[in-house]
């Protein structure tokens, strides 16, 4: 990401609570608790799938992460 954006970046991982607060989700407390359970499950066990299931879900060949970041960087540069 740093290479494509031309500036240093560092990775971080917010807690579910921090993420939910910043996301300003339109959920009540019960819904947030359920979503937190889903998040915890994925954090422990991941989300199953492979490139074939990704292609099937997208209906096209997936992009590489580098290509996706490059596209976002170009879009951001055009907006600014």
Backbone as a ProteinNet text record, in pm:
[ID]
protein_1_A
[PRIMARY]
XXXXXXXXXXXXXXXXXXXXXXXXXXXXXXXXXXXXXXXXXXXXXXXXXXXXXXXXXXXXXXXXXXXXXXXXXXXXXXXX
[TERTIARY]
82.8	0	87.5	193.6	283.4	342.1	381.2	438.8	339	216.5	116.4	72	65.3	20.1	133.3	257	371.2	393.1	346.3	367.7	365.7	432.9	436.2	301.8	268.9	147	183.7	107.7	126.3	-9.2	-4.5	-127.4	-171.2	-298.7	-355.7	-480.6	-523.2	-643.8	-729.8	-834.7	-921.9	-1000.1	-1042.3	-1133.2	-1267	-1351.3	-1483.4	-1557.6	-1549.9	-1618.6	-1571	-1439.1	-1384.9	-1433.7	-1429.2	-1474.3	-1622.4	-1704.7	-1848.9	-1880.8	-1808.1	-1832.4	-1798.1	-1686.3	-1645.2	-1732.8	-1787	-1871	-2009.9	-2047.2	-2179.5	-2291.8	-2293.2	-2391.5	-2531.2	-2633.4	-2770.4	-2834	-2757.7	-2805.5	-2828.4	-2922.9	-2943.6	-2843.5	-2846.3	-2748.8	-2755	-2874.4	-2889.3	-2826.6	-2852.6	-2796.5	-2644.2	-2591.2	-2445.9	-2384.6	-2452.7	-2402.6	-2398.6	-2500.9	-2502.6	-2391.2	-2372.4	-2266.1	-2128.8	-2113.7	-1987.9	-1958.9	-2063.1	-2044.5	-1995.8	-2052.7	-2009.2	-1862.4	-1828.9	-1691.5	-1595.9	-1631.6	-1547.3	-1528.8	-1635.9	-1626.8	-1529.1	-1543.6	-1453.3	-1309.8	-1290.5	-1155.7	-1091.2	-1169.9	-1117.1	-1099.1	-1195.4	-1198.9	-1183.8	-1184.6	-1174	-1305.1	-1299.8	-1415.6	-1377.4	-1444.2	-1408.4	-1425.1	-1349.1	-1358.8	-1224.1	-1223.6	-1100.8	-1120.4	-1023.3	-1032	-1151	-1188	-1303.1	-1432.5	-1450.5	-1572	-1573.7	-1456.7	-1450.2	-1488.4	-1434.8	-1472.4	-1621.8	-1677.9	-1821.7	-1903.7	-1862.3	-1936.5	-1927.2	-1809.4	-1789.3	-1844.1	-1846.3	-1885.7	-1776.5	-1653.2	-1537.7	-1410.1	-1298.1	-1168.9	-1144.7	-1100	-1069.7	-942.3	-935.5	-814.3	-716.7	-591.3	-494	-514	-463.6	-472.8	-398.7	-282.1	-205.5	-286	-354.3	-436	-550.1	-612.7	-722.1	-672.4	-559.5	-503.4	-464.1	-404.5	-365.4	-487.6	-596.5	-720	-776.2	-777.7	-825.7	-738.7	-606.3	-515.5	-539.7	-561.5	-588.2	-719.4	-823	-952.6	-941.7	-867.7	-849.7	-774.8	-673.9	-595.2	-681.3	-773.7	-860.4	-961.1	-1004.6	-1102.6	-1037	-912.8	-843.7	-804.1
-117.8	0	124.4	120.7	236.4	266.6	161.3	182.2	247.4	198.2	251.3	392.2	421.1	552.9	653.4	603.8	693.6	757.8	693.2	743.5	625.1	639.4	526.4	504.4	378.7	339.2	232.5	225.6	117	51.6	-77.6	-153.8	-144.6	-148.6	-151.8	-237.6	-279.6	-361.8	-312.9	-237.9	-189.6	-305.6	-288.8	-386.4	-376.6	-475.4	-469.2	-344.5	-315.3	-198.1	-68.2	-54.8	65.8	77.2	-35.8	-34.7	2.4	-61.2	-36.3	108.7	165.2	305.1	398.3	373.5	458.1	436.7	316.5	285.9	346.9	384.4	444.6	360.1	234.6	141.2	172.3	150.4	180.9	65.3	0.4	-117.3	-85	-156.1	-142	-232.6	-228.8	-304.5	-454	-508.1	-651.8	-688.6	-609.1	-635.8	-625.8	-528.4	-514.8	-634.5	-687.5	-806	-926.3	-940.8	-1050.2	-1033.7	-913	-886.6	-911.8	-877.6	-903.3	-1053	-1134.7	-1280.7	-1330.2	-1276	-1313.2	-1273.6	-1152.7	-1103.7	-1195.9	-1232.1	-1321	-1456.4	-1508.9	-1637.7	-1629.4	-1525.9	-1510.2	-1488.1	-1414.6	-1391.7	-1523.2	-1613.1	-1741.5	-1842.2	-1849.2	-1957.5	-1913.4	-1784.2	-1735.5	-1749.6	-1715.5	-1725.2	-1818.5	-1931.1	-2031.7	-1982	-2039	-2005.3	-2018.8	-2000.7	-2007.7	-1924.4	-1928.8	-1844.6	-1882.2	-2009.1	-2051.3	-1991.7	-1996.8	-1939.4	-1788.1	-1725.2	-1580.3	-1545.2	-1617.2	-1593	-1612	-1715.1	-1741.6	-1628.4	-1580.2	-1472.8	-1342.5	-1313.7	-1189	-1195.1	-1314.7	-1328.6	-1282.1	-1275.5	-1232.6	-1276.2	-1258.9	-1284.2	-1179.5	-1219.4	-1120.1	-1043.3	-919.2	-839.5	-878.8	-847.1	-863.9	-749.4	-767	-660.9	-536.9	-557.2	-443.8	-367.5	-436.9	-370.4	-292.4	-349.8	-282.3	-154.2	-161.6	-43.6	61.9	19.4	113.4	186.1	111.5	171.9	273.1	237.7	331.1	455.9	437.4	551.7	645.1	590.3	672.9	748	680.8	746.1	858.7	835.4	936.8	1056.4	1032.4	1140.6	1224.1	1159.5	1231.2	1318.8	1274.9	1350.3	1472.2	1456.6	1564.9	1678.9
0	0	0	79.2	84.4	-52.9	-124.8	-258.7	-352.6	-353.8	-446.2	-408.2	-279.4	-235.2	-224.9	-225.1	-219.8	-83.9	20.8	156.4	251.9	366.2	459.7	528.4	546.8	617.8	719.6	825.3	920.9	946.2	971.2	992	1137.4	1157.5	1291.2	1289.2	1405.7	1413.3	1529.4	1497	1604.5	1665.3	1787.5	1847.2	1775.7	1796.3	1735.2	1781.9	1911.1	1965.6	1902.5	1883.8	1820.2	1676.6	1605.5	1466.5	1457.8	1541.4	1537	1570.2	1666.3	1702.9	1587	1522.3	1409.4	1286.5	1270.7	1154.8	1167.5	1288.4	1313.4	1252.2	1289.1	1236.4	1289.9	1208.4	1251.6	1328.9	1416.8	1488.7	1635	1694.6	1838.4	1912	2044.2	2123.4	2096.4	2083.1	2056.4	1922.4	1820.2	1687.9	1690.2	1762.2	1772.7	1844.8	1945.6	2015.1	1921.4	1839.4	1741.8	1639.5	1590.9	1494.8	1557.6	1684.8	1755.1	1760.6	1778	1778.9	1643.4	1536.6	1401.4	1382.9	1424.8	1414	1490.2	1612	1691.9	1624.2	1566.9	1497.6	1380.2	1298	1184.2	1230.5	1339.5	1391.5	1435.1	1490.8	1537.7	1425.5	1334.5	1236.6	1091.8	1065.3	928.9	853.8	729.1	642	527.6	519.8	419.7	277.9	190.5	49.1	-18.4	-147.7	-225.9	-351.7	-440	-559.3	-647.8	-648.9	-729.2	-673.7	-541.9	-485	-500.3	-493.2	-513.7	-656.9	-754.6	-894.5	-914.9	-852.9	-867.5	-805.8	-690.7	-624.5	-702.8	-758	-832.5	-974.1	-1031.4	-1171.1	-1266.6	-1217.4	-1298	-1226.9	-1292.9	-1229.2	-1121.7	-1004.8	-901.4	-934.9	-886.1	-899.2	-790.2	-811	-703.4	-603.8	-483.6	-384.1	-433.1	-494.8	-547.5	-651.9	-741.7	-843.9	-781.1	-679.9	-611.5	-544.9	-476.5	-409.7	-512.2	-621.7	-727.5	-781.6	-804.7	-855.1	-755.1	-628.2	-526.2	-519.6	-528	-522.7	-641.1	-758.8	-876	-863.2	-811.1	-791.7	-690.5	-583.6	-481	-536.2	-618.3	-677	-771.6	-842.1	-936	-862.2	-744.9	-666.3	-601.9	-556.7	-485.1	-573.8
[MASK]
++++++++++++++++++++++++++++++++++++++++++++++++++++++++++++++++++++++++++++++++

